[in-house]
Amino acid sequence: MKQWKVLSQLVKERVVAVIRGESPEQAEAAATASYRGGIRTLEVTFTVPEAERVIGNLRRQFPEALIGAGTVMDAETARMAISADASFVVSPHPEETIARMCHRYQVPYLPGCMTVKEMVGALEWGCSILKLFPGNAFGPAFLKSLKGPLPQAEFMPTGGVNVENVTDWLQSGAVAVGIGGELFRPAEEGKFEEVERRARELMGRVNTYRKEVGDV
């Protein structure tokens, strides 16, 4: 899928489930639960053992979903993710070599940024969406303030996003949000039905917001 198509679908879906797990099986079960709850964009972090295999399995299981790679620390790992057919690549930090690798293969790269300098640098590398990380260190008001000097930048806050504040983030200008711990904590105890319930509740809030603003 071309880069612009992936980005368009990611923005349309609004929510990225950030998947971690102590085993490939746990990660796949958590991803499946979130998908059943209505989330159609899944980010498999490279802290998951055999993450590239998990990405491939989920791509085959859910061909209509976006399956990306997260916690990508360097260009070598980015190449592994691309070889596994990852739809997009996310890192906790901005790294130009990752940007070059991803853009060479027309794979969207969402770098984690904290400062305006990092954000401007990532924009100069051609990154279309910036991951505001960690989101809970800033809050929706900070994002709204950023849109003043950087109206051309699009942000996906990750970290601290939950059912209670997801609409606050969207109202502040986020084109999407990444959610991990708040959604997947029950998976640590094998409670995947609870993961599905939380995903459904979250998407209910997001879809209500989309209807209110005419984004359907």
N, C-alpha and C positions, 0 to 999 in steps of 0.2 A: 504494500500500500504506500502510495506517495506521501511525502512528508506533510503536505498541506491537507490531505485527506485525514491523516491521523490527528493532526491538530484540530481540525474542524470537528471531528467526532469526539475528541477529548473535551473540548469546550462545550459541546452539546450535552454530553453526559454529566458534566459538572463535578463529579466525584471520582477520585482515584483511591482505591483501597490499597494501602501499603502493607504488603504481606510479609511477615516474618514467621519463623518456625524453627524448632529444634531438629526437625527431620523433613525430608522431602514430602513424606506422607502427611505430616501435620500441616505443612504449608498448602498442599493441594486441597486438603479437606477444608481448611479455612477459606481458601479462594473459592471453592465450590459453594460454601455456605453463603459467602458474601454475594456471589453471583445469583444464587437463588433468592437472595433478599433484594435483588434489583440493581446491583452495582455492575456496570458493564465495562469498567476500566480497572484493570488489576495490575499492580506493580509488585513484582517478585524481587525482593531485595537479595543482593549477593551475600548476605549473612546467612541465608538458607543453604544448607548443604546441597550440593548438586543443583544449584539454582538454574543453570542453563537447561538441565533436563526437565525441571519443573515448568519452566517457560514453554518448552516444546510440547510437553504433555497438555498444558492448559490451552495452548494455541490449537491443538487438535481437538480437544474436548469442547472448546467454546470458540469456533472459528469466526463468529460475528463480533466477539469482544476484542478490546485492545488489551494486549498482554505485554507490559513493559518490564524493564529491568531497573532496579533501584540499588542504592548504595554502591554505585559504580565509581571506584576510586581512581582509575587510570585508564589510559587508552587501550591497554591490553585486555582489560576486563570488558571494556566497551565492545571490542572486536568479538569477544566470546559471546556477549549478549546479542550482537547483530547476527552472528552465525547461528544462534539459537532461534532466530526469527523474531526477536523482540520488536514490538511496535514502536517503542520509544525508550530513551535512556535517561535516568535521573541520578544525580550525585548530590551529596551533602555539601559540596563545595564547588566553586567555579574552577574549571580546568580547561585551558585552551586546547590541549592535545586531545581531550575527549571530544570537544566541539568539532575539531578538524576531522577526527575519525568518523563521528556520526554524520556530519554533513557530507562527507565523501560518499556515503551510502544512502543519503537522503532519509536518515532516521532522526526524528526530533530529539534534541538534547535539552533537558530542563535542569540547569545547574542551581544548586543551593546558594543563595546569596543573603548576606546580612547587611552590607553597607552599600551606600549609593555608588561608591567607586567600583565595587564588585559588580553591581547591576549594570552600570554603564559599560564596563568591560565585556560582560556577557552579551549585551546588545550589540557591541561592535563585532563580536564573533558570529553574529547572525542567529542568536538564540531568540526564539519567538515568545516563549513563556519562561518566566523565571520562578524558581521555587523559593518562596520566602520561608527561610528555615533558620532556627526553630520558631514557628509561628507563635507559640505561647510566650516567647520572650518579647514579643512586640505587641500583638493585639490588633484588632480591626482598625482602630483609630490611626495606628502607624501606617497601615496600608493606604488608608484614605489620604493621609498626608503625602505619601510618596507620589500619588497620582498628580500632584501639583507640579513638581519639577520634572516628573517623568511620565507625562500623559501617554507617551508612545509605548510604555512598558506594560506587559500583561503578567499577572502574578498568580501563582498557585501556593497559598500558604499551607504548610504541613507542620504538624506538631501542635497538640492542644486543641485541634478541631474536634467538636463533638456535636451531638444532636441539639444541645441548647444554644450553641453559638454559630452554627453553620450559616444561618441566614444573615447574621451580623457580618460575617466575612464576605458573603456574596454582595450584600448591600454596600460594602465598603469598596467594591471594585474587583474582587477576586473573580477570575474567569473560571476557576475550578478550585477545589480543595483536596488535599491529601489527608486521609485519616487512617491511623494505624492502631495504636494501643487502645484507644477508646472503643474501637470496634472489635478487636481481636483478643482482648484480654481473656475472655471466657474460653478461647481455644486452647489456652495453656492447660486447662483442666479437662479438655475434651468435650466442652459444651458447645458444639457447633450449631445446635439449634438456636442457642442464645445469640451467636454471631449472626445467624440469618435474621433473627428478630430485630437485632440492633440495626442491621443493614436496611431492613424494610422500613423501620422507623425513621432512619436518617433520610432515605430516599423520599419518604412521604413528606418530610419537611422541605426538602429541596424542590420536589415537584409542585408543592403548594406555592412556594416562592416563585417558581417559574411561571405558573399560571397568573399570579398577581401582577407580574411585570410584563406579561405577554410574551414570554420566552418559551414557547411550546412548539 
